[in-house]
Amino acid sequence: MYGGREHRRPGRQLGIDMRLAILSDLHVLGPGEHEQTNEYLRTLGDDDSRVKRRVRRGLNRVRNRFWHSHPEARAACFVQALEQVSAFNPEWVVVNGDYAGDHLGVGLSDDHTFESAHHVVDLIREVFPARSIFNFGDHDIGKYNTVRRCGGIRLKSLERGNQLGLQSFWKREYHGHMLIGVNSSLITLDLFLPEALTEEVDTWRELQREHLKLIRETFAALPADEKVVVFCHDPAAITRLDEIPEVRAVKDQIQCTVIGHLHSPFLLRWTQWMRHLPVLHGAYPIARIVSHGAQGAKTWSGYRPVVCPSTYGVGNHVSGGVLFIEENPVGDIHITQKRITI
């Protein structure tokens, strides 16, 4: 049932000092979000325009084929991921964002999306009490929905995420390493502000200033011999991090930057090609976010990005899985992507 793809730095194994497990992009649907999905499917043929009906149905088929196919199976992949992580028995479990479906594009401010995320977070805490850490993903805060053409970041989503125990910034000293988690949506805020509520823009900008200040202070205070592992949902944020002098100064100490968002390691290679495309400045939000986000991909390699796949992968469950990180006493790091199939 399980296969693996392993990346290793050469060296001897003398016993394991560090054991981390990472989950990302779970997108599990609770009862409310299931009903939202079914209701949307029922309305696909309601438009008076035949052309618009065909376009809506076509977009939905493309989305299901390449990204969000079989939402009813996501829960099964999630449960298998928990079983795989339990067998690995890590000292810390880091969840790198995107817990629910976000079908209205407004993140956890939607009651049904919050219900789904609440269920997922509670189950992870139940299985891994006192050793789980939760990052924000872009869909937790809100991100424009391509098919429904609605949504955007919402302060209420950030507040509700905090209630669940999601953290915009965190750090842990662990076996000679500093583990650091950041909020990629706050770092790349300018990409999302056009869809924010006008009355919330000033608050968002202040939250970003505070977040970047925490990042600068934390990286400036790092001892010269301390190794760093960064957790950041969207790799587009790496470009902005590279613009911060305090981060760039210790780049060589970063052993890896664990990212999610892409759902499959293959898409990390694809973004390297996308950076050669022209930047889109149109009003269509997703085109703007993707094209601007990929433009800085040339800076990512210096931060050693490693993709934690979605538990269910991309369309038809291709490349779904979890990520394991181990390091032994002589400093050899082992990063393993374990696949999950159902």
C-alpha positions as CSV (number, residue, x, y, z in Angstrom):
1,M,0.0,0.0,0.0
2,Y,2.8,2.4,0.8
3,G,5.8,3.3,-1.4
4,G,8.6,5.8,-0.7
5,R,11.0,8.2,-2.3
6,E,14.0,8.9,-0.2
7,H,16.6,11.7,-0.4
8,R,19.7,11.3,1.6
9,R,22.9,13.1,2.4
10,P,25.7,10.5,2.5
11,G,27.0,9.4,5.9
12,R,26.9,6.7,8.6
13,Q,23.8,6.0,10.7
14,L,24.7,5.8,14.4
15,G,21.2,6.1,15.8
16,I,18.6,8.8,15.3
17,D,18.7,12.1,17.1
18,M,15.9,13.9,15.4
19,R,12.5,12.6,14.2
20,L,10.0,14.9,12.6
21,A,6.9,14.1,10.6
22,I,5.1,16.6,8.4
23,L,1.6,16.6,7.0
24,S,0.3,19.2,4.6
25,D,-2.6,20.2,2.4
26,L,-5.1,17.8,4.0
27,H,-8.2,19.5,2.6
28,V,-10.6,17.2,4.4
29,L,-14.3,18.0,4.0
30,G,-16.7,17.9,6.9
31,P,-20.5,17.4,6.5
32,G,-21.1,21.1,5.8
33,E,-18.5,21.3,3.1
34,H,-19.7,18.1,1.5
35,E,-23.1,19.7,1.2
36,Q,-21.6,22.9,-0.1
37,T,-19.9,20.9,-2.8
38,N,-23.0,19.0,-3.7
39,E,-25.1,22.2,-3.8
40,Y,-22.6,23.8,-6.2
41,L,-22.7,20.8,-8.5
42,R,-26.5,21.0,-8.6
43,T,-26.3,24.6,-9.8
44,L,-23.8,24.1,-12.6
45,G,-26.5,24.0,-15.2
46,D,-28.6,26.9,-13.8
47,D,-27.1,29.7,-15.9
48,D,-29.3,31.0,-18.7
49,S,-26.3,31.3,-21.0
50,R,-25.4,28.0,-22.7
51,V,-21.8,29.2,-23.1
52,K,-21.5,30.1,-19.4
53,R,-22.9,26.7,-18.4
54,R,-20.3,24.9,-20.6
55,V,-17.5,27.1,-19.2
56,R,-18.5,26.4,-15.6
57,R,-18.8,22.7,-16.2
58,G,-15.5,22.6,-18.0
59,L,-13.7,24.5,-15.3
60,N,-15.1,22.1,-12.7
61,R,-13.9,19.1,-14.7
62,V,-10.4,20.5,-15.1
63,R,-10.2,21.3,-11.4
64,N,-11.4,17.8,-10.4
65,R,-9.1,16.1,-12.9
66,F,-5.9,17.9,-12.0
67,W,-6.3,19.1,-8.4
68,H,-9.3,18.2,-6.3
69,S,-10.7,14.9,-7.6
70,H,-12.8,12.6,-5.4
71,P,-13.2,14.8,-2.3
72,E,-15.0,11.9,-0.6
73,A,-11.7,10.0,-0.5
74,R,-9.6,12.7,1.2
75,A,-10.7,11.6,4.7
76,A,-9.5,8.0,3.9
77,C,-6.1,9.4,2.8
78,F,-5.9,11.5,5.9
79,V,-6.6,8.5,8.2
80,Q,-3.9,6.5,6.4
81,A,-1.5,9.3,6.8
82,L,-2.1,9.4,10.6
83,E,-1.4,5.6,10.7
84,Q,1.8,6.1,8.7
85,V,3.0,8.8,11.0
86,S,2.1,6.8,14.1
87,A,4.2,4.0,12.9
88,F,7.2,6.3,12.4
89,N,6.7,7.6,16.0
90,P,8.1,11.1,15.6
91,E,9.0,13.4,18.5
92,W,7.2,16.3,16.7
93,V,4.4,16.4,14.1
94,V,4.2,19.6,12.0
95,V,1.1,20.3,10.0
96,N,2.0,22.8,7.2
97,G,-1.4,24.3,6.5
98,D,-4.6,23.8,4.5
99,Y,-6.8,21.7,6.7
100,A,-10.3,22.1,5.0
101,G,-11.8,22.6,1.5
102,D,-12.3,26.4,1.6
103,H,-15.0,26.1,-1.0
104,L,-16.1,29.7,-0.7
105,G,-12.6,31.0,-0.8
106,V,-12.8,32.9,2.5
107,G,-11.0,30.5,4.7
108,L,-12.0,29.6,8.3
109,S,-14.4,32.6,8.4
110,D,-16.9,30.3,6.7
111,D,-18.6,28.1,9.3
112,H,-18.5,24.9,7.3
113,T,-14.8,25.3,6.5
114,F,-14.1,26.0,10.2
115,E,-16.1,22.8,11.1
116,S,-13.9,20.8,8.8
117,A,-10.6,22.2,10.1
118,H,-11.7,21.9,13.7
119,H,-12.3,18.2,13.1
120,V,-8.9,17.7,11.5
121,V,-7.0,19.6,14.1
122,D,-8.8,17.8,17.0
123,L,-8.1,14.4,15.5
124,I,-4.3,15.1,15.1
125,R,-4.1,16.4,18.6
126,E,-5.9,13.3,19.8
127,V,-3.4,11.0,18.1
128,F,-0.3,13.0,18.9
129,P,-1.0,14.9,22.1
130,A,1.5,17.5,23.2
131,R,3.7,17.0,20.1
132,S,1.8,18.6,17.2
133,I,2.4,22.0,15.7
134,F,0.0,23.7,13.3
135,N,1.0,26.2,10.6
136,F,-1.3,28.4,8.6
137,G,-1.9,27.7,4.9
138,D,-3.3,30.1,2.3
139,H,-6.7,28.4,2.2
140,D,-7.0,28.7,6.0
141,I,-6.9,32.5,5.8
142,G,-8.8,32.7,2.5
143,K,-7.9,32.6,-1.2
144,Y,-10.0,33.5,-4.2
145,N,-11.9,30.5,-5.5
146,T,-11.2,30.1,-9.2
147,V,-14.4,28.2,-10.2
148,R,-16.8,30.1,-8.0
149,R,-15.2,33.5,-8.6
150,C,-15.4,34.7,-5.0
151,G,-13.4,34.9,-1.8
152,G,-10.3,36.5,-0.4
153,I,-8.3,36.8,2.8
154,R,-10.4,37.6,5.9
155,L,-9.3,38.7,9.4
156,K,-12.0,36.5,10.9
157,S,-10.2,33.5,9.4
158,L,-6.9,34.4,11.0
159,E,-8.7,34.8,14.4
160,R,-10.5,31.5,14.1
161,G,-7.2,29.8,13.2
162,N,-5.7,31.2,16.3
163,Q,-8.6,29.7,18.3
164,L,-7.8,26.3,16.8
165,G,-4.1,26.7,17.8
166,L,-2.8,27.5,14.3
167,Q,0.3,29.7,14.6
168,S,1.5,32.4,12.3
169,F,5.0,32.3,13.9
170,W,6.6,29.7,16.1
171,K,10.0,28.3,17.0
172,R,11.4,25.3,18.8
173,E,14.9,24.4,20.0
174,Y,15.3,20.8,19.1
175,H,18.4,18.6,19.2
176,G,20.7,21.5,18.2
177,H,18.3,22.8,15.6
178,M,16.0,25.7,15.5
179,L,12.7,24.8,14.0
180,I,10.9,28.0,12.7
181,G,7.4,28.2,11.3
182,V,6.2,31.3,9.4
183,N,2.9,32.4,7.8
184,S,3.4,32.5,4.0
185,S,0.3,34.5,3.4
186,L,1.4,37.3,5.7
187,I,4.8,37.4,4.1
188,T,3.4,37.6,0.5
189,L,0.4,39.7,1.6
190,D,0.5,42.1,-1.4
191,L,-0.5,39.2,-3.6
192,F,-3.8,38.8,-1.6
193,L,-4.7,42.3,-0.6
194,P,-6.7,43.1,-3.8
195,E,-9.4,40.5,-2.6
196,A,-9.3,41.7,1.1
197,L,-12.2,43.7,2.6
198,T,-11.3,47.4,2.3
199,E,-11.8,48.1,6.0
200,E,-9.4,45.3,6.9
201,V,-6.4,46.4,4.7
202,D,-4.7,48.6,7.3
203,T,-4.9,45.8,9.9
204,W,-3.5,43.3,7.5
205,R,-0.5,45.6,6.8
206,E,0.2,46.0,10.5
207,L,0.0,42.3,11.0
208,Q,2.5,41.8,8.2
209,R,4.9,44.4,9.8
210,E,4.8,42.6,13.1
211,H,5.3,39.2,11.5
212,L,8.4,40.4,9.5
213,K,9.8,42.0,12.6
214,L,9.6,38.7,14.5
215,I,11.3,37.0,11.6
216,R,14.1,39.5,11.5
217,E,14.7,39.4,15.2
218,T,14.7,35.6,15.3
219,F,17.1,35.1,12.5
220,A,19.4,37.9,13.7
221,A,19.6,36.1,17.1
222,L,20.6,32.7,15.7
223,P,24.0,31.4,17.0
224,A,26.5,30.9,14.2
225,D,26.6,27.2,14.7
226,E,22.9,26.5,15.0
227,K,21.2,24.5,12.2
228,V,17.8,25.7,11.0
229,V,14.7,24.0,9.5
230,V,12.0,26.4,8.2
231,F,8.4,25.5,7.7
232,C,6.6,27.7,5.2
233,H,3.4,26.7,3.4
234,D,3.7,28.6,0.1
235,P,7.2,28.6,-1.5
236,A,6.4,32.1,-3.0
237,A,7.2,33.4,0.5
238,I,10.9,32.3,0.1
239,T,11.4,35.1,-2.4
240,R,10.3,37.7,0.2
241,L,12.4,36.0,2.9
242,D,15.5,36.3,0.7
243,E,14.9,40.0,0.7
244,I,15.4,40.2,4.5
245,P,19.1,40.8,5.3
246,E,18.9,38.9,8.6
247,V,17.5,35.8,6.9
248,R,19.9,36.0,3.9
249,A,22.9,36.3,6.2
250,V,22.3,32.9,7.8
251,K,21.0,31.1,4.6
252,D,23.9,28.6,4.8
253,Q,22.6,27.4,8.2
254,I,19.2,26.4,6.8
255,Q,19.3,22.7,6.2
256,C,15.9,22.7,4.5
257,T,12.7,24.7,4.0
258,V,9.7,22.5,4.2
259,I,6.9,23.7,2.0
260,G,3.4,22.5,1.1
261,H,1.0,24.2,-1.2
262,L,2.2,22.4,-4.4
263,H,0.6,19.0,-3.5
264,S,3.4,17.1,-5.4
265,P,7.2,17.4,-5.6
266,F,6.8,17.4,-9.4
267,L,5.2,20.9,-9.2
268,L,8.3,22.3,-7.6
269,R,10.2,21.5,-10.8
270,W,7.4,23.0,-12.8
271,T,7.6,26.3,-11.0
272,Q,11.3,26.5,-12.0
273,W,10.1,26.6,-15.6
274,M,7.2,29.0,-14.9
275,R,9.6,31.7,-13.7
276,H,10.6,32.3,-17.3
277,L,7.0,33.3,-18.3
278,P,5.9,36.9,-18.2
279,V,4.2,38.3,-15.1
280,L,0.5,38.7,-15.5
281,H,-1.0,41.9,-14.2
282,G,-4.6,41.3,-15.1
283,A,-7.6,41.4,-12.7
284,Y,-8.0,37.6,-12.6
285,P,-6.6,36.8,-9.1
286,I,-5.3,33.3,-9.4
287,A,-3.3,34.2,-12.6
288,R,-1.8,37.2,-10.7
289,I,-0.9,35.2,-7.6
290,V,0.6,32.3,-9.4
291,S,2.6,34.3,-11.9
292,H,4.0,36.7,-9.4
293,G,4.7,33.9,-6.9
294,A,6.7,31.9,-9.4
295,Q,8.8,34.8,-10.5
296,G,11.2,34.5,-7.6
297,A,11.7,30.8,-8.0
298,K,15.4,31.3,-8.9
299,T,16.1,32.3,-5.3
300,W,14.4,29.2,-3.8
301,S,17.2,26.7,-4.3
302,G,19.5,28.5,-1.8
303,Y,16.9,27.7,0.9
304,R,16.8,24.0,0.0
305,P,13.1,23.6,-0.4
306,V,11.5,20.2,0.2
307,V,7.9,19.6,-0.7
308,C,5.6,17.9,1.7
309,P,3.0,16.4,-0.6
310,S,-0.7,16.6,0.0
311,T,-1.9,13.5,1.8
312,Y,-4.1,12.8,-1.2
313,G,-1.8,14.2,-3.9
314,V,-3.0,15.8,-7.1
315,G,-5.8,14.6,-9.4
316,N,-6.7,10.9,-9.0
317,H,-4.5,10.7,-5.9
318,V,-1.1,10.9,-7.7
319,S,1.9,11.4,-5.4
320,G,0.0,11.7,-2.2
321,G,1.9,11.2,1.0
322,V,3.7,12.4,4.1
323,L,7.2,13.7,4.8
324,F,9.7,12.4,7.4
325,I,12.9,14.1,8.5
326,E,15.6,12.3,10.6
327,E,19.1,13.3,11.6
328,N,21.7,11.1,13.3
329,P,24.4,12.1,15.8
330,V,27.0,12.9,13.1
331,G,24.6,15.3,11.4
332,D,23.5,13.3,8.4
333,I,19.9,14.3,7.5
334,H,17.5,11.9,5.9
335,I,14.3,13.3,4.2
336,T,11.8,10.7,3.1
337,Q,8.6,11.2,1.2
338,K,6.3,8.2,1.9
339,R,3.5,7.7,-0.6
340,I,-0.1,6.9,0.3
341,T,-2.5,5.1,-2.0
342,I,-6.1,4.0,-1.5
